Amino acid sequence: MLPKIIVITGATRGLGHALTTAFAAAGHTVLGCGRSSRHIAELKAAFPTPHDFEALDVTDDTEVARWAARLLAAVGPPDLLINNAGMMNTPAPLWQVPAAEFDHLIRVNVSGVANVIRHFVPAMVAKKSGVIVNLSSGWGRSTAPEVAPYCASKYAVEGLSLALAQELPKGMACVPLNPGIIDTDMLRQAWADAAGAYPKAEAWAKLAAPLLLGLGAKDNGKSLKVG
């Protein structure tokens, strides 16, 4: 497989970090972001040039625009764009979730995805190539109590992705991807120690990375799952 240019948000922890490691090990160039400057510094040390990592907040459209412009000028449009950055609400009945927490979750999980698409996808469309993967969830296709804000955000990601798939030119693809159940800090926020019964992110990435690298125009508009 020819080396790919891969943009991934939320690269500093969990699934994003595991995918970054797997992609880099396979010889692909990873261009990632995350909110923690300390974790970004660690990524830069572990994965030097041609990989590129920057600390930014995907909810800030101005920051995302600047980041995208810099990367597009340096390396051109990505072959694979992965919107992975996301957060979970503190489990509680919906009426007990503070407005600030609800609004922040929607900004990260939905507006953040739209911001990244807004600033990377036009260059991909101009080239008429590339795959956009938006991380969804089993809770973007079903529901559970006490995670209503998260469910709402991932249902939104599903709808946004499937609509975008209809707008792309032939040769491109947009896919909402349910990663399955993985033992991450975010899952532990919802399930506590019960999350330990599920695979770690590193084991998951061994399955997920090849799947993502194999996506193409044939997959446009499909709601997919790892495993």
N, C-alpha and C positions, 0 to 999 in steps of 0.2 A: 504494500500500500504506500502510495506517495505521501510524504509528510504533509500534514494539514496545519493551517493556522486556526487556532481555537480560542475564542473569547469566552470566558466564564466568569460570572459574578458569584460573589460569596465563596471565593477560592481559599479563604484562610482556615476554614473549619469544616468538619463533617464531610458530607458528600462532595462538596466542592474541592476540599483539600485532597481527598482520596482520588477524585478524577484527575486533578492536576498532576498528582504523582504518577498515575497510570499513563496519562497521555504523554508526559515528558519522558517516561521510561521507554515508551514505544517510538520515540523520535519525533514527536509532533511539537510544534511551538505553541506554548500556552501564554495567553495574555489575560491576566486576571485582576480582579479587584476585591476589596474587602474593607470593612470599616476600621479595623484595628491597625494602626501604624506599626505596632510592635510585631504583629503577626505577618504583616506585609514585608517587613524587614527580614523576618525569618524565611519567608518564601524566596525573597531575592537572593539570600545567601545560599539556599538549597538549590535553587534553579536560576542560575545566572543567564545573561544574554546568550541566545536570542529571546529567551522568555522575558516577560515584562509584567510587573505587578505594581499596582497603585492603590493607595488608601483613598477611598471616596465613599460617599453615601449615595446609593442608587435612587433615593427619593429626591435628590437635588438635581433637577434637570440641567441646570447650568454646569454642574460638575461633570455630569455624564456626557454632555455635549462636548466639553473640552477634552475629556478622556478619549472619546470616540474620534474626535478630529485628529488628535495626536497620533493615535494608533493607525488610523486610516491613511494618514500622510506618510507614516513610516513603513507600513507593511501591506497596505491595501485592505480590501474587504476580507473578512474571515470566511473560511470554508464551513465552520461550525460555530454557531452562536448559542451559548447555553445560559439561560436565565435561571440560575440556581439560588440566588440570594433569597432568603425568606425567614420568617419568624413565626413562633407559636404564641397564642395567648395563654395567660395563666388560667388553667381550667376553672371554669365557673359558669353558672347559668348565665345566659346572655344578658339578662337584666342587671346582673351584678358586675358586668365588665365595664370599667370606667370608659367614658367617651374618648379620653386621650389615648388609652391603650388600643381601643378598637380602631381609631383613626390612624394611629401609627402603623398598626399591622396592615391595614388596607394600603397605606402608602408604600410600605416595603414590598408586600406580596403582589400587588396589582399595579400601582402607579410606577414602581421601580421597573417592572417588566416592560411597561409601555415606554418609559423613558429610554431604556437601552435599545428597544426596537426602533424607536423614533430616530436615533442617531447612528445606528449601524446598518439597519436594513436598507435604506436608500442606496447605499453603495453596493450592496449585494444584489439588489434589484437591477441596478444599472448594468451589472455584470451578468445578470440572469443565472446566477449560480449560488449555491450555499444552502445550508440547512439551519433552521431556527428550532431549538428545543426549549420549551418552557416547562420547568419542573412543576408538576401538578401533585396529586396525592390520591390515595384511596379515599380520602375525605374531600376530594373534589368530584367524586362520583358516587359517594354515599355520605351518610351523616352519623354523628355520634353526639351524645350530650356533653355539654361543657366545653366544646370546641367550636361553637357556632361561628365566631369570627374567622377562624382558620378555614372552616368548611366554606364559608361565603367567599373567601379570597381565592380558594383553589377552584371552586365552581367558576369563578370569574376568569381564572387563568384558562380553564378548559374552553369557555366560550370565546374569549379573546383569541386563543390559538386557532380554533376551528374557523373563525371568521377571517383571520389573517391568511390562513391557508387558501381561502377562496380568492384572495386579492393578489397573491403572488403570481409572477409569470411562470410559464412552463419551464421546467428544469429546476425549480426550487421546491423547498418543502418547509412546512411548519408543523411541529408535532408537540402535543401536550403529553408529557411522560410521567406516569405514576411510577416512582422508584421502588415501590413496595415498602415493607416494614424493615427499618434498619435501626440498629442501636446507635443513636446519636444523642448529643446533648438536648436537641430539640424534642426528640421522642421521650427522653427521660423527664422533660418538663411536664409531659402529659401523663406518662405511665410510670414514672419513678423507676424503681429497680426492676420492674417487670419487663422493661425494655431490654434487659440483659439476655432475654431468651432469644433474641433475634440477631442476625449477622451484624458484624462490625462493618463500618464504612469501607475499610480497605478490602475486605472479602467481597463486598457488594460491587466495588469498582472493577474487580476482575471480570465480572459479567457485564456490567453496565458500559464500560469503556468500549469494548468491541461492538456492542449493539449500537452505540451512538456513532461510532466511526463508520458503521455500515449503512447508516440512514441515507436516503436519497430521494429523488423526485417521486419514486414509487410509493413513498410513505406519506406524502403530503395529505394532511387532514385526518390522519389516523390517531386515535387516542391509544397510546401504547403503554406497556408495562414492562418493567425489567423482571425477568423470571417467569 
